[in-house]
Amino acid sequence: MNLALLELLRSVDTPTVCNAIEVAQGKRGFNDFTRRTMLCSAPEEPPVVGYARTAKIAAIDPPTESPEFTKVRRLAYYRHMAEAPAPSVAVIEDLDFPDCIGAFWGEINTSVHKGFGMAGVVTNGVMRDLGDLPASFPVIAASVGPSHGFVHVKEIDVVVNICGLEVCPGDLVHADRHGAVVIPAPVVPQLEQAINKLLTTENIVLDAARKDGFNFDSFVKAWTEFERSRT
């Protein structure tokens, strides 16, 4: 992904990316996106864009392995995140879903991952410390809670499921307050052109609707032109 595309993706919301993928594919029916309402720690900040670094966690029950083994895996997790090529996104499945109780994503952990150079987090788990999380590191999570429970890392660098969205290590992820989407690799070379085409097409209706004197007749005219141009 070149810098121009990265900056463009950071400037548009996730629904725009979903629509642009359909434009690039030339058909409707794209469905690699989250399936439930998600929360964003910083909805006013640009979207999270990057390649997935994945892991699975749990928190309801304490780990069954020895403390030494748990520590080794925890450090292996942080090394995996620290060595991620930029741009990267932490994509973490909480195995306790939908009854997650352990907030892995608070002030300390988000600051650590931001320090590693990561762009943000997508998780079906819990976040906390709202108001104290670092700037420019959004967390897109399924819930908010006060405690970390017995949170611990279970698996690293595996396929994860985030609210119905399957994410493989290395997938290109775009996420914001609407949820998350995986951008198919074959679409990436055409995505910049597709986004620009989509925005131009949408403006056919939007410009007409915002003009004084807009009525049904002008709607029909704009919509007819829009239909000819859209996917």
C-alpha positions as CSV (number, residue, x, y, z in Angstrom):
1,M,0.0,0.0,0.0
2,N,1.5,3.3,-1.1
3,L,1.5,6.5,1.1
4,A,-1.2,8.2,-1.1
5,L,-3.6,5.4,-0.6
6,L,-2.9,5.2,3.1
7,E,-3.6,8.9,3.5
8,L,-6.8,8.6,1.4
9,L,-8.0,5.7,3.5
10,R,-7.4,7.7,6.7
11,S,-9.5,10.5,5.3
12,V,-12.7,8.5,4.6
13,D,-15.0,6.5,6.9
14,T,-15.5,2.8,6.9
15,P,-18.9,2.9,5.2
16,T,-17.2,4.7,2.3
17,V,-14.6,1.9,2.1
18,C,-17.3,-0.8,2.0
19,N,-19.0,1.0,-0.9
20,A,-15.7,1.6,-2.7
21,I,-14.8,-2.1,-2.5
22,E,-18.1,-2.9,-4.3
23,V,-17.2,-0.2,-6.9
24,A,-13.8,-1.9,-7.4
25,Q,-15.3,-5.3,-7.6
26,G,-18.1,-4.1,-10.0
27,K,-20.8,-5.8,-8.0
28,R,-22.7,-5.7,-4.7
29,G,-22.5,-8.3,-2.0
30,F,-19.2,-7.6,-0.3
31,N,-19.6,-8.9,3.3
32,D,-16.3,-8.9,5.1
33,F,-17.4,-6.5,7.9
34,T,-18.4,-6.6,11.5
35,R,-22.0,-7.6,12.3
36,R,-22.9,-5.6,15.4
37,T,-22.7,-2.2,16.9
38,M,-19.2,-1.3,18.1
39,L,-17.9,1.5,20.2
40,C,-15.0,3.8,19.4
41,S,-12.8,5.5,22.0
42,A,-12.1,8.4,19.8
43,P,-14.8,8.9,17.2
44,E,-13.5,12.3,16.2
45,E,-10.1,10.9,15.2
46,P,-9.3,9.5,11.7
47,P,-10.0,5.8,11.1
48,V,-7.6,3.0,12.1
49,V,-5.9,1.7,8.9
50,G,-3.3,-1.0,8.8
51,Y,-2.3,-4.7,8.5
52,A,-3.6,-7.0,11.2
53,R,-1.5,-8.4,14.0
54,T,-3.8,-10.9,15.7
55,A,-4.2,-12.6,19.0
56,K,-6.8,-14.2,21.3
57,I,-7.3,-13.4,24.9
58,A,-9.6,-14.5,27.8
59,A,-10.4,-13.0,31.2
60,I,-13.3,-14.7,33.0
61,D,-11.2,-17.5,34.4
62,P,-7.5,-17.4,35.4
63,P,-4.9,-19.1,33.1
64,T,-4.5,-22.8,33.6
65,E,-0.8,-22.8,32.6
66,S,2.0,-22.1,35.0
67,P,2.8,-18.5,35.8
68,E,6.1,-18.9,34.0
69,F,4.5,-20.1,30.8
70,T,1.9,-17.3,31.0
71,K,4.7,-14.8,31.3
72,V,6.6,-16.2,28.4
73,R,3.5,-16.1,26.1
74,R,2.7,-12.6,27.3
75,L,6.2,-11.4,26.3
76,A,5.9,-13.3,23.0
77,Y,2.7,-11.4,22.4
78,Y,4.3,-8.0,23.0
79,R,7.3,-8.9,20.8
80,H,4.9,-9.9,18.0
81,M,3.1,-6.5,18.3
82,A,6.4,-4.5,18.6
83,E,7.8,-6.0,15.5
84,A,4.8,-5.4,13.3
85,P,5.6,-3.5,10.0
86,A,3.8,-0.2,9.7
87,P,1.0,0.5,9.3
88,S,-0.3,-2.1,11.7
89,V,-3.5,-2.7,13.7
90,A,-3.9,-4.9,16.8
91,V,-6.9,-7.2,16.1
92,I,-7.8,-9.1,19.2
93,E,-10.5,-11.7,19.8
94,D,-11.8,-12.1,23.3
95,L,-12.8,-15.8,23.7
96,D,-15.3,-14.8,26.4
97,F,-17.5,-13.1,23.9
98,P,-20.3,-12.2,24.1
99,D,-19.9,-12.1,27.9
100,C,-16.5,-10.4,28.0
101,I,-15.5,-8.9,31.4
102,G,-11.7,-8.2,31.1
103,A,-10.7,-4.8,29.7
104,F,-7.4,-5.6,28.0
105,W,-7.4,-2.1,26.5
106,G,-6.8,0.6,29.1
107,E,-4.4,3.5,29.5
108,I,-1.3,1.4,30.0
109,N,-1.8,-1.2,27.2
110,T,-2.9,1.3,24.6
111,S,0.1,3.5,25.4
112,V,2.4,0.5,25.0
113,H,0.9,-0.4,21.6
114,K,0.9,3.2,20.4
115,G,4.6,3.3,21.5
116,F,5.2,0.3,19.3
117,G,4.0,2.4,16.4
118,M,0.7,0.7,15.9
119,A,-2.3,2.6,14.5
120,G,-5.0,1.3,16.9
121,V,-7.1,-1.6,18.0
122,V,-10.1,-3.6,16.8
123,T,-11.5,-6.1,19.3
124,N,-14.7,-7.8,20.3
125,G,-13.6,-7.4,23.9
126,V,-13.6,-4.6,26.5
127,M,-12.0,-1.2,26.8
128,R,-11.7,1.1,29.8
129,D,-10.0,4.3,31.1
130,L,-12.0,6.4,28.7
131,G,-10.7,9.9,28.9
132,D,-7.2,8.7,29.7
133,L,-6.4,6.8,26.6
134,P,-3.6,8.3,24.4
135,A,-4.5,10.5,21.5
136,S,-4.2,9.2,17.9
137,F,-4.7,5.6,18.9
138,P,-8.4,4.7,18.6
139,V,-9.8,1.6,20.2
140,I,-12.8,0.0,18.4
141,A,-14.3,-2.4,20.9
142,A,-17.6,-4.3,21.5
143,S,-18.0,-3.0,25.1
144,V,-16.8,-0.8,27.9
145,G,-16.1,-2.1,31.4
146,P,-14.2,-1.2,34.6
147,S,-12.0,-4.3,35.3
148,H,-9.3,-6.4,33.7
149,G,-10.5,-9.6,35.3
150,F,-8.0,-12.4,34.7
151,V,-7.1,-11.2,31.3
152,H,-4.4,-13.2,29.6
153,V,-3.1,-14.0,26.1
154,K,-4.2,-17.4,24.8
155,E,-3.0,-17.5,21.2
156,I,-0.8,-15.3,18.9
157,D,-0.7,-14.8,15.1
158,V,-3.9,-16.8,14.4
159,V,-7.2,-16.2,12.5
160,V,-9.6,-14.3,14.7
161,N,-13.3,-13.5,14.6
162,I,-14.4,-10.0,15.6
163,C,-18.2,-9.7,15.8
164,G,-18.7,-11.9,12.7
165,L,-15.7,-10.6,10.8
166,E,-12.9,-13.1,10.2
167,V,-9.5,-11.5,10.2
168,C,-6.3,-13.3,9.1
169,P,-2.8,-12.2,10.1
170,G,-1.7,-9.6,7.6
171,D,-5.2,-8.6,6.4
172,L,-5.7,-4.9,5.5
173,V,-8.2,-3.5,8.1
174,H,-10.1,-0.2,8.1
175,A,-12.1,0.6,11.2
176,D,-13.9,3.5,12.8
177,R,-17.0,4.2,14.9
178,H,-19.1,2.2,12.4
179,G,-17.1,-1.0,12.9
180,A,-14.4,-2.7,10.9
181,V,-13.9,-4.1,7.4
182,V,-11.2,-6.3,5.8
183,I,-10.1,-4.9,2.4
184,P,-9.6,-7.8,-0.1
185,A,-6.0,-7.9,-1.4
186,P,-7.1,-8.0,-5.1
187,V,-9.0,-4.7,-4.6
188,V,-6.1,-2.7,-3.2
189,P,-4.6,-1.6,-6.6
190,Q,-7.9,-0.2,-7.7
191,L,-9.1,1.2,-4.4
192,E,-7.9,4.8,-4.8
193,Q,-9.7,5.1,-8.1
194,A,-12.8,3.4,-6.7
195,I,-13.0,5.8,-3.7
196,N,-12.7,8.8,-5.9
197,K,-15.3,7.4,-8.3
198,L,-17.7,6.7,-5.4
199,L,-17.4,10.2,-4.0
200,T,-18.0,11.8,-7.4
201,T,-21.0,9.6,-7.9
202,E,-22.5,10.3,-4.5
203,N,-22.2,14.0,-5.1
204,I,-24.6,13.8,-8.0
205,V,-27.4,13.3,-5.5
206,L,-25.9,15.2,-2.6
207,D,-25.3,18.4,-4.6
208,A,-28.8,18.3,-6.0
209,A,-30.4,17.7,-2.6
210,R,-28.6,20.6,-1.1
211,K,-29.6,23.1,-3.7
212,D,-32.4,25.6,-3.1
213,G,-35.6,24.5,-4.9
214,F,-34.9,20.8,-4.7
215,N,-38.0,18.8,-5.4
216,F,-39.2,15.5,-6.7
217,D,-38.5,16.3,-10.4
218,S,-34.9,17.4,-9.6
219,F,-34.6,14.3,-7.5
220,V,-35.6,12.0,-10.3
221,K,-33.2,13.7,-12.7
222,A,-30.3,13.4,-10.2
223,W,-31.2,9.9,-9.2
224,T,-31.4,8.7,-12.8
225,E,-27.9,10.0,-13.4
226,F,-26.7,8.5,-10.1
227,E,-28.1,5.1,-11.1
228,R,-26.2,5.2,-14.4
229,S,-23.0,5.8,-12.6
230,R,-23.3,3.6,-9.5
231,T,-22.4,0.0,-8.9
